[in-house]
Amino acid sequence: MGVAYKIEEDQAQTTTYREALFRCMRGALADHPETFILGQGVDDHKGTFGSTVGLAEEFGAGRVMDSPLAEESMTGIGIGAALNGLYPIQTHIRADFALLAMNQIVNMAAKYKYMFGGRFEVPMLIRMVIGRSWGQGAQHSQSLQSLFAHVPGLTVIMPATSDSILETYPWIIENHRGPVISLEHRLLYDIAFRGDDARPENSPLSSRLLRRGKDVTIVATSIMVLEAKRAAEHLAETAGIEAEVIDLHCVSHPDRQMILDSVARTGRLIVADTSWQAYGVAAEISRIVCEHDPSILRAPIATLGMAPAPCPTAKTLEDLYYPTLRSLADTAARMVVGEEDHGVTLPEEASMADVYKRFKGPF
């Protein structure tokens, strides 16, 4: 089964995830002279997966600058700049590398406004790359959204489409007066998306209702949003099962009412995340529903995420490590039909890394 969002013809009406990021990065520099970009490789020929290519030449090395392997100190420089009226966009080509800057992110950026009675603000955007692309292994593929979303003072988003980038990034840079962490999945960069009619109901940080359905609600993050839509389309075509799909988008501040209203309609909930289930996004969405009104559930909540272990390096093992289109469709079918042997034809098994992006090199 192919990707419903990658369109080869009529490219004038599509925008790749990479193109959306580049437009936002260039627009930030062009429209806001106080903005600068800082990170490993932002000025090289690959330009952070193509999102900053040529910007150092256009805007100068003083506004698009490479950084050494010193995440803690570089993040401190970004925070200091934000405190003094500049707007830093900091990039980490692996979210794993941001672990080296946790003191600055958690103890400084997140808390500065609170500790000084609101007199100081730390507006900044921290971009992190997450996810598989075979061979990334245990220390280059972690999805750490729950770790950051757990901390008050941090806003954490996981854009799943080009539109979500184009709607959210400019709004954050112009309006949000605190630190925002954005986790971009490496398998999304090459995908071309048509314009999405699902606009956020409130601010661009809101969750998005992407597909209406009556049988089961699927709340998903990042690339699992695409898998959820593919699973929903397959189930509708083969079994008449209509799944409602919600793109969580802002994992630190989800649209609770949207989720509760959806589950009240369908009576069933699946949470599909890109990370581990324990103590994570899946657990948080389950908590919201269970604390509000567990009586709206007609079946136990189901969650999908990575296996509870560090990610293996071998592609064959990696394929078993992550949830798949097949496992998501199977979970939804079992939940709606009410039997493990549900009789619904499942999609053929396919590696995400083969469907969305063929591996092309070390990044």
C-alpha positions as CSV (number, residue, x, y, z in Angstrom):
1,M,0.0,0.0,0.0
2,G,1.5,3.3,-1.0
3,V,1.7,6.6,0.9
4,A,-1.5,8.6,0.4
5,Y,0.4,11.9,0.9
6,K,3.3,11.6,-1.6
7,I,2.1,12.9,-4.9
8,E,4.2,12.8,-8.0
9,E,2.0,14.8,-10.3
10,D,0.7,18.4,-9.9
11,Q,3.6,19.4,-7.8
12,A,2.6,23.0,-7.9
13,Q,-0.1,22.2,-5.4
14,T,2.1,20.3,-3.0
15,T,4.8,21.3,-0.5
16,T,7.4,18.9,1.0
17,Y,8.1,19.0,4.7
18,R,11.6,20.1,3.8
19,E,10.3,23.0,1.7
20,A,8.0,24.1,4.4
21,L,10.8,24.2,6.9
22,F,13.1,26.1,4.5
23,R,10.4,28.7,3.8
24,C,9.9,29.2,7.6
25,M,13.6,29.4,8.3
26,R,14.2,31.9,5.5
27,G,11.0,33.9,6.4
28,A,12.1,34.1,10.0
29,L,15.5,35.6,9.0
30,A,14.0,37.9,6.4
31,D,11.1,39.2,8.5
32,H,12.7,39.3,11.9
33,P,16.2,40.9,12.1
34,E,16.6,39.7,15.7
35,T,16.4,36.1,14.6
36,F,19.4,33.9,14.1
37,I,20.0,30.1,13.5
38,L,22.5,28.2,15.5
39,G,23.4,24.5,15.2
40,Q,25.6,21.8,14.0
41,G,25.7,21.7,10.2
42,V,23.2,24.5,9.6
43,D,25.6,26.2,7.2
44,D,26.9,23.1,5.3
45,H,25.9,21.8,1.9
46,K,23.1,19.6,3.4
47,G,21.8,22.4,5.7
48,T,19.9,20.3,8.3
49,F,18.1,18.0,5.8
50,G,17.8,20.9,3.3
51,S,16.0,23.2,5.7
52,T,18.8,25.8,5.9
53,V,20.6,25.4,2.6
54,G,22.0,28.7,1.3
55,L,20.8,30.8,4.2
56,A,24.3,31.4,5.6
57,E,25.3,32.8,2.2
58,E,22.2,34.9,1.9
59,F,22.0,36.3,5.5
60,G,25.6,36.0,6.6
61,A,27.6,33.8,9.0
62,G,26.6,36.1,11.9
63,R,23.0,35.0,11.6
64,V,23.3,31.4,10.4
65,M,26.2,29.8,12.3
66,D,27.6,26.4,12.8
67,S,28.2,25.3,16.4
68,P,30.8,23.0,17.9
69,L,30.0,19.7,19.7
70,A,29.1,21.6,22.8
71,E,25.3,21.4,23.2
72,E,25.2,22.6,26.8
73,S,27.2,25.8,26.2
74,M,25.6,26.5,22.8
75,T,22.1,26.2,24.4
76,G,23.2,28.5,27.1
77,I,24.3,31.0,24.5
78,G,20.9,30.7,22.9
79,I,19.1,31.4,26.2
80,G,21.4,34.4,26.9
81,A,20.6,35.8,23.5
82,A,16.8,35.3,24.0
83,L,17.1,37.1,27.4
84,N,18.7,40.0,25.6
85,G,16.1,40.5,22.9
86,L,17.3,38.2,20.1
87,Y,15.3,35.2,18.8
88,P,17.5,32.0,18.5
89,I,16.4,29.0,16.4
90,Q,18.6,26.2,17.7
91,T,18.9,22.9,15.9
92,H,19.9,19.5,17.0
93,I,20.3,17.0,14.2
94,R,19.5,14.3,16.7
95,A,17.1,14.8,19.7
96,D,19.5,12.5,21.6
97,F,22.1,15.2,21.5
98,A,19.8,17.6,23.3
99,L,20.2,15.3,26.4
100,L,23.6,17.0,26.8
101,A,21.8,20.4,27.2
102,M,19.1,19.3,29.6
103,N,20.5,21.6,32.4
104,Q,20.0,24.6,30.1
105,I,16.7,23.5,28.7
106,V,15.0,22.2,31.9
107,N,16.7,24.3,34.6
108,M,17.1,27.5,32.8
109,A,14.9,28.0,29.7
110,A,11.8,26.4,31.2
111,K,12.0,28.2,34.5
112,Y,13.5,31.6,34.0
113,K,10.1,33.4,33.6
114,Y,8.8,31.7,36.8
115,M,11.8,32.3,38.9
116,F,11.9,36.0,38.2
117,G,8.2,36.8,38.5
118,G,7.6,37.1,34.8
119,R,10.1,39.9,34.3
120,F,12.2,37.9,32.0
121,E,11.2,35.8,29.0
122,V,13.1,33.2,26.9
123,P,11.4,33.1,23.5
124,M,13.3,30.6,21.3
125,L,12.7,27.7,19.0
126,I,14.6,24.5,19.5
127,R,14.4,22.0,16.5
128,M,15.2,18.4,17.1
129,V,15.2,15.5,14.7
130,I,13.7,12.2,15.8
131,G,12.9,8.8,14.5
132,R,14.2,5.9,12.4
133,S,15.8,5.6,9.0
134,W,17.5,2.3,9.4
135,G,20.8,2.1,11.1
136,Q,20.3,5.0,13.5
137,G,20.5,2.7,16.5
138,A,20.0,3.3,20.2
139,Q,21.6,6.7,20.5
140,H,20.5,8.5,17.3
141,S,16.7,7.7,17.1
142,Q,15.0,8.4,20.4
143,S,11.7,10.2,20.5
144,L,12.0,12.2,23.7
145,Q,8.8,14.3,23.5
146,S,7.4,13.0,26.8
147,L,10.6,13.9,28.6
148,F,10.4,17.5,27.6
149,A,6.5,17.7,27.8
150,H,6.7,16.6,31.4
151,V,8.4,19.9,32.3
152,P,6.2,23.0,32.9
153,G,7.5,26.0,31.0
154,L,8.3,24.0,27.8
155,T,5.9,23.9,24.9
156,V,6.5,20.7,22.8
157,I,5.2,20.2,19.3
158,M,5.4,17.4,16.7
159,P,4.5,18.7,13.3
160,A,3.2,15.9,11.1
161,T,2.6,17.8,7.8
162,S,3.9,20.7,5.7
163,D,0.9,22.8,6.6
164,S,1.4,22.3,10.3
165,I,5.0,23.6,9.9
166,L,3.8,26.6,7.8
167,E,1.0,27.4,10.3
168,T,3.0,26.9,13.5
169,Y,6.6,28.0,13.1
170,P,5.8,31.6,12.0
171,W,3.2,32.0,14.7
172,I,5.6,30.8,17.4
173,I,8.3,33.1,16.3
174,E,6.0,36.1,16.1
175,N,3.8,35.4,19.1
176,H,5.0,32.8,21.6
177,R,7.1,34.3,24.4
178,G,8.6,31.1,25.7
179,P,10.8,28.2,24.7
180,V,9.3,25.8,22.1
181,I,10.7,22.4,21.3
182,S,9.8,21.0,17.9
183,L,10.5,17.4,17.1
184,E,10.7,16.7,13.4
185,H,10.7,13.1,12.2
186,R,13.4,12.3,9.7
187,L,11.2,10.2,7.5
188,L,8.9,13.2,6.8
189,Y,11.4,15.5,5.1
190,D,10.9,14.1,1.6
191,I,7.2,13.8,1.7
192,A,5.1,16.1,-0.4
193,F,1.7,17.1,1.1
194,R,-1.3,18.6,-0.5
195,G,-2.8,21.6,1.4
196,D,-4.8,20.3,4.4
197,D,-8.3,21.6,5.1
198,A,-8.0,20.7,8.8
199,R,-7.1,24.0,10.3
200,P,-6.6,24.3,14.1
201,E,-9.7,25.4,15.8
202,N,-7.9,27.7,18.3
203,S,-4.2,28.6,18.0
204,P,-1.8,26.9,15.6
205,L,-0.6,25.0,18.7
206,S,-3.9,23.2,18.9
207,S,-4.6,19.5,18.0
208,R,-6.2,18.8,14.6
209,L,-9.2,16.7,13.7
210,L,-8.1,15.2,10.4
211,R,-10.7,12.6,9.7
212,R,-14.2,12.0,11.0
213,G,-15.3,8.5,12.1
214,K,-17.9,6.8,14.3
215,D,-16.2,3.5,15.3
216,V,-12.8,4.3,16.9
217,T,-10.7,7.4,17.7
218,I,-7.0,7.3,16.9
219,V,-4.9,9.9,18.5
220,A,-1.5,10.0,16.9
221,T,1.8,11.9,16.9
222,S,4.2,12.9,14.1
223,I,4.6,10.2,11.4
224,M,2.1,8.0,13.2
225,V,-0.5,10.5,12.1
226,L,0.2,9.4,8.5
227,E,0.0,5.8,9.5
228,A,-3.3,6.4,11.3
229,K,-4.8,8.0,8.2
230,R,-3.5,5.1,6.0
231,A,-5.0,2.6,8.5
232,A,-8.3,4.4,8.6
233,E,-8.6,4.5,4.8
234,H,-7.7,0.7,4.7
235,L,-10.3,-0.2,7.3
236,A,-13.0,1.9,5.7
237,E,-12.4,0.3,2.3
238,T,-12.0,-3.3,3.4
239,A,-14.3,-3.6,6.5
240,G,-16.5,-0.5,6.7
241,I,-14.8,0.5,9.9
242,E,-14.7,4.3,10.2
243,A,-11.9,5.6,12.3
244,E,-11.6,9.2,13.6
245,V,-8.1,10.5,13.4
246,I,-6.7,13.3,15.6
247,D,-3.2,14.8,15.1
248,L,-2.1,15.6,18.6
249,H,0.4,18.2,17.3
250,C,1.2,19.9,20.6
251,V,2.0,17.1,23.0
252,S,2.6,19.4,26.0
253,H,-0.8,21.1,25.6
254,P,-3.2,18.8,23.8
255,D,-6.7,19.8,23.0
256,R,-8.4,17.9,25.7
257,Q,-12.0,18.7,24.7
258,M,-11.4,17.6,21.1
259,I,-10.1,14.2,22.4
260,L,-12.9,13.8,24.9
261,D,-15.6,14.8,22.4
262,S,-14.2,12.3,19.9
263,V,-14.0,9.4,22.3
264,A,-17.5,10.2,23.5
265,R,-18.7,9.8,19.9
266,T,-16.8,6.6,19.1
267,G,-16.5,4.9,22.5
268,R,-13.0,3.6,21.7
269,L,-9.5,5.0,21.8
270,I,-6.2,4.1,20.3
271,V,-3.1,6.2,21.0
272,A,-0.3,5.8,18.4
273,D,3.0,7.5,19.4
274,T,6.5,7.4,18.1
275,S,8.0,6.7,21.4
276,W,7.7,4.2,24.3
277,Q,4.3,3.7,25.9
278,A,5.3,3.7,29.6
279,Y,5.1,7.1,31.2
280,G,4.7,8.7,27.8
281,V,2.2,10.5,25.5
282,A,0.0,7.4,25.3
283,A,-0.1,7.3,29.1
284,E,-1.0,11.0,29.3
285,I,-3.8,10.8,26.8
286,S,-5.2,7.8,28.6
287,R,-5.0,9.7,31.9
288,I,-7.0,12.6,30.4
289,V,-9.8,10.3,29.3
290,C,-9.9,8.2,32.4
291,E,-9.8,11.1,34.9
292,H,-12.5,13.0,33.0
293,D,-15.1,10.3,32.4
294,P,-14.1,6.6,31.9
295,S,-17.7,5.8,31.2
296,I,-17.4,7.2,27.7
297,L,-15.2,4.1,26.9
298,R,-16.9,1.0,25.5
299,A,-13.6,-0.9,25.3
300,P,-10.2,-0.7,27.1
301,I,-7.8,1.9,25.6
302,A,-5.1,0.5,23.3
303,T,-1.7,2.1,22.8
304,L,1.0,1.6,20.3
305,G,4.7,2.7,20.5
306,M,8.2,1.5,20.4
307,A,9.2,-1.8,22.0
308,P,10.4,-1.3,25.6
309,A,14.1,-1.5,24.8
310,P,16.8,0.6,23.1
311,C,16.4,0.7,19.3
312,P,18.4,-2.0,17.5
313,T,20.7,-1.0,14.6
314,A,19.9,-3.8,12.2
315,K,17.0,-2.9,9.8
316,T,15.3,-6.3,10.2
317,L,15.2,-5.8,14.0
318,E,14.3,-2.2,13.6
319,D,11.2,-3.2,11.6
320,L,10.0,-5.3,14.5
321,Y,10.8,-2.5,17.0
322,Y,8.4,0.1,15.7
323,P,4.6,0.0,15.3
324,T,3.4,-0.5,11.7
325,L,0.4,0.2,9.5
326,R,-0.5,-3.5,10.0
327,S,-0.3,-3.4,13.8
328,L,-2.4,-0.3,13.9
329,A,-5.1,-1.6,11.6
330,D,-5.1,-4.9,13.5
331,T,-5.5,-3.1,16.8
332,A,-8.4,-1.0,15.5
333,A,-10.2,-4.0,13.9
334,R,-9.9,-6.1,17.1
335,M,-11.2,-3.2,19.2
336,V,-14.3,-2.5,16.9
337,V,-15.2,-6.1,16.1
338,G,-14.6,-7.2,19.7
339,E,-12.7,-10.3,18.8
340,E,-9.0,-11.1,18.3
341,D,-9.9,-13.2,15.3
342,H,-11.7,-10.3,13.6
343,G,-11.6,-11.5,10.0
344,V,-10.6,-8.1,8.6
345,T,-8.1,-8.2,5.8
346,L,-4.9,-6.5,7.0
347,P,-2.5,-4.5,4.8
348,E,0.7,-6.1,3.7
349,E,3.5,-5.6,6.1
350,A,5.9,-2.8,5.0
351,S,8.8,-1.1,6.7
352,M,8.2,2.6,7.3
353,A,11.7,3.3,6.1
354,D,10.9,1.7,2.8
355,V,7.5,3.3,2.4
356,Y,8.3,6.9,3.3
357,K,12.0,7.3,2.6
358,R,14.7,5.0,1.2
359,F,17.9,5.1,3.2
360,K,20.4,7.3,1.3
361,G,23.4,7.8,3.6
362,P,24.6,8.5,7.1
363,F,21.8,11.0,8.0
